[in-house]
Amino acid sequence: MTYKKIMQNTLHQDIIDLEDNILQVEDSIIEFLRLNYDEGIKKSLHQLESDLKYLSILANGAPMDKNEDRRIMDFLRVHYNYFQKLSVPA
């Protein structure tokens, strides 16, 4: 396997891992909201913002096909909107 192929596989796995982590953090936020655990909410929102930014950076620099790029951009759009709604104080 070539170095380029290894890097593409690693990058693809990093993107998948970030998407999974974003979903887990969102689940944690929902649980923290239910428990009124403000510190957990703050930490999770910070983690969510960080993960979304990192995913955006990876996706924008990654060599991928158009369908994969569209899927990631849709994922980012949906979850960034979700982040914005969660960040607005009630």
C-alpha positions as CSV (number, residue, x, y, z in Angstrom):
1,M,0.0,0.0,0.0
2,T,1.3,3.4,-0.9
3,Y,1.9,6.2,1.6
4,K,-0.8,8.3,-0.1
5,K,-3.4,5.5,0.3
6,I,-2.4,5.0,3.9
7,M,-2.9,8.7,4.6
8,Q,-6.3,8.7,2.8
9,N,-7.4,5.7,4.9
10,T,-6.2,7.3,8.1
11,L,-7.9,10.6,7.2
12,H,-11.1,8.8,6.4
13,Q,-11.0,6.9,9.7
14,D,-10.4,10.2,11.6
15,I,-13.5,11.7,10.0
16,I,-15.6,8.7,10.9
17,D,-14.3,8.8,14.5
18,L,-15.0,12.5,14.8
19,E,-18.6,12.0,13.5
20,D,-19.1,9.3,16.1
21,N,-17.7,11.5,18.8
22,I,-19.9,14.4,17.8
23,L,-23.0,12.1,18.1
24,Q,-21.8,10.9,21.5
25,V,-21.2,14.4,22.8
26,E,-24.7,15.4,21.7
27,D,-26.2,12.5,23.6
28,S,-24.2,13.6,26.7
29,I,-25.5,17.1,26.4
30,I,-29.1,15.8,26.2
31,E,-28.5,13.8,29.3
32,F,-26.8,16.7,31.1
33,L,-29.7,18.9,30.2
34,R,-32.1,16.4,31.7
35,L,-30.0,16.3,34.9
36,N,-29.5,20.1,35.0
37,Y,-25.7,19.5,35.1
38,D,-24.5,22.9,34.0
39,E,-20.8,22.1,34.2
40,G,-21.2,19.0,32.1
41,I,-23.2,21.0,29.5
42,K,-20.5,23.7,29.3
43,K,-17.7,21.2,28.8
44,S,-19.7,19.2,26.3
45,L,-20.6,22.3,24.3
46,H,-17.0,23.3,24.2
47,Q,-16.0,19.7,23.1
48,L,-18.8,19.7,20.4
49,E,-17.6,23.1,19.0
50,S,-14.0,21.9,18.9
51,D,-14.9,18.6,17.2
52,L,-17.1,20.4,14.6
53,K,-14.3,22.8,13.8
54,Y,-11.7,20.0,13.5
55,L,-14.1,17.9,11.3
56,S,-14.6,21.0,9.0
57,I,-10.8,21.5,8.7
58,L,-10.2,17.8,7.9
59,A,-13.1,17.7,5.4
60,N,-12.0,20.8,3.6
61,G,-8.5,19.6,3.1
62,A,-9.3,15.9,2.4
63,P,-9.0,14.4,-1.0
64,M,-12.4,12.7,-1.4
65,D,-15.1,12.1,-4.0
66,K,-18.0,14.5,-4.4
67,N,-20.6,12.2,-2.7
68,E,-18.4,11.7,0.4
69,D,-17.7,15.5,0.5
70,R,-21.4,16.3,0.3
71,R,-22.3,13.7,3.0
72,I,-19.7,15.3,5.4
73,M,-20.8,18.8,4.6
74,D,-24.5,17.8,5.3
75,F,-23.4,16.2,8.6
76,L,-21.5,19.4,9.5
77,R,-24.5,21.7,8.6
78,V,-27.0,19.6,10.6
79,H,-24.8,19.3,13.7
80,Y,-23.5,22.9,13.6
81,N,-27.2,24.1,13.5
82,Y,-27.9,21.7,16.4
83,F,-24.9,23.2,18.3
84,Q,-26.1,26.7,17.8
85,K,-29.6,25.8,19.1
86,L,-28.0,24.1,22.2
87,S,-25.7,27.1,22.8
88,V,-28.6,29.7,23.0
89,P,-29.5,30.4,26.6
90,A,-33.1,29.7,27.4
